[in-house]
Amino acid sequence: MSIRVHQLAKELGVTSKELIEKLHGLKVEVKGHMSSLDDDTAVLVKEELDGAKPAEEKKKPKTKKTAAAKVKADTVPEPEEEKKAEDDGLKLLKIDLPVTVKDLAVKLQAKPNELIKKLLSRKILVTINQSLNEEAAGSIAKDFGYKIEQLPTQEEELIAGYEEKEDPAKLVPRAPIVTFMGHVDHGKTSLLDMIRKTKVVDKEAGGITQHIGAYEVSLPKGKVTFLDTPGHAAFTAMRARGANVTDIVVLVVAADDGVMPQTIEAIDHARAAEVPIVVAINKIDKKNINIDKLKKQLAELNLMSEDWGGKTIAARVSAKTGEGIDELLELLLLEAEMLELRANPDQPASGAVVEAELSKGKGSIATVLVSKGTLKIGDIVIIGLNYGRIKAMFDDKGRRVQEAGPSKPVEILGLSGVPLAGEKFYTVSDEKKVREIIAMRRLKAEKKKLENQVQKITLEGLYDRIKEGEVKELKIILKADVQGSLEAIKDSLEKLSTQDVKLSVIHYQVGNINESDVMLASASNTIILGFHVSMTPDGKALSKQEGVDIRIYNIIYEAVDDVKAAMEGMLEPIIEEVFLGRADVRQVFKVSKVGIVAGCYISKGLIPRNATCKLIRDNEVVFKGKISSLKHLKDDIKEAKEGYECGISLSYKDIKKGDIIEAIEVTKVARRLK
């Protein structure tokens, strides 16, 4: 419904010209007496002119109260959020944003014209069906005692349900997930074979494990789930993945070889994943071995064994004879007991994908590890961009199972596609909701692909990628041609750490930058610095695929200077305001086609045309923004100097005689490391 200007003027007993002037004063744009106004604007004008209240305020339908009561019931905040909102003196209101003026009015238990009036006072002209963004809606809601918060999406609600704190009474002990890592040929798979009493190596080409397998082993004191990661450098990516889904890492080191390059890589992967390390000293059956020498090497890597006064558990084992296996398993169960690993088997299942492939006969097959709840046949699971109803499940021995509880590895069939290793899965009861979530995920993935957004950290993009918090951290992987240069650069870089920015060299080694380095950088969101080294072809190709930033230098100080500059870019810049000039407002004019013009006298400095200015009244800043126009008489000028008169227009119209206009230059000054 609408009413023309002349009709409203007649109702109010004023001329159309007077009404048009009033409308212009309220920032309502109308061209003439035949212009139309919506009902809410008309009501607002009536209130402004004669204080008359609209009919709907005098007569409240009973259904209105019921609706308001319903809204209030639907928007009861959660305890923590409610407490936070109450601390601000506001009630928490969760709504979908953007929201129309009409809908927001219902949520706030107010009338639309009240909201329109308040928005008009903020120089915002809206209609009843116009949408408000979070900032505008939040501003209005505060006036009514509410704090606005965006309702979570279906996906956010789903994930929040799995990640919320569980009732301790429902938690039961779960089996630890253990990953074997270490240098190639140090006996990781052979050691696991001895534990499992099977032969995996014999089935695989070259004796190298070519996939990550998950196996459950029953022991007298409980169960343990083992992840067998490959030992060859070409499969370092899988090793990084294994370290991120495990509770304990068993670092297998051969007693006759000692610490090797891939041993160090395995340690760095485990530490990047913040996983406790248990050392298994393998091949103790061999002659002429020096255990103390090996322990010294480990101590230099901050893995001091307990018998040397450290905290690292070290067990002597032989994959060939089986010696020490029982002691190792007891130590693993003891470590797991210290970690207090618990989960609720009665909740909907969630976990992670260990590996996945496409089988000609079975379709998409995924090996998953259940972390919470119990996975059952017929459950609907959502994994990344794929979903499906579980048709069949198999344990690590190939036997069909009906369900899988926490820490149990199983192969599942029935997915719509092949998920990526490391992706999380969740069970959802509503298949329609699953399709909607998948559709949104695919839309976001496509949008991300089109926008070509690089998620990996780079020296140039550090400032935009820093995490929230007082301490910011820059992680680095360092490779150099000789040990002397490696130590010198590492020491120089670590000295750059300050109370504001922490620098961590998470992996450093002599040699060219390879695929393993790139994968570790990708897994831990790190940059790679090289000194007098090159990249292997595989490493170069993978760095492009993963978006890892690699910098190679020939001069040490250049590398250090670049990192220092990047770290300073991580710091918040200091905002400074430089005073340019001051103008005293001596008169205010209303000029046709221009609007409000302040007649000013420049009492100090100068006022540039493109300057940012502050309008000061009674020693308080009432407006801050750009100058709309700067004139001397009728001519536009670039600047007005001290002692001259000029006319200044601002986007802010409420200028009064006696106000002061200060011109300033806003600059950002980079903070320097202290």
SULGIVEN-V183872 format. One record per helix or strand of 3 or more residues. SS is the DSSP state (H for helix, E for strand). FROM is the first residue (numbers start at 1). TO is the last residue. Records with the same first field share a line. If there is no record, write none. Layout:
SS->FROM-TO + FROM-TO
This chain:
E->2-4 + 36-38 + 91-95 + 146-150 + 176-182 + 213-219 + 222-228 + 248-254 + 276-282 + 312-316 + 350-359 + 363-372 + 380-383 + 386-394 + 409-415 + 424-427 + 472-480 + 501-510 + 527-531 + 550-553 + 574-591 + 595-608 + 612-617 + 620-632 + 639-641 + 645-650 + 660-669
H->5-12 + 16-25 + 39-50 + 55-58 + 62-74 + 79-87 + 101-107 + 112-121 + 134-143 + 154-163 + 168-170 + 188-196 + 201-203 + 205-207 + 233-243 + 261-272 + 291-300 + 306-308 + 325-339 + 431-451 + 462-465 + 483-494 + 515-524 + 537-546 + 556-570
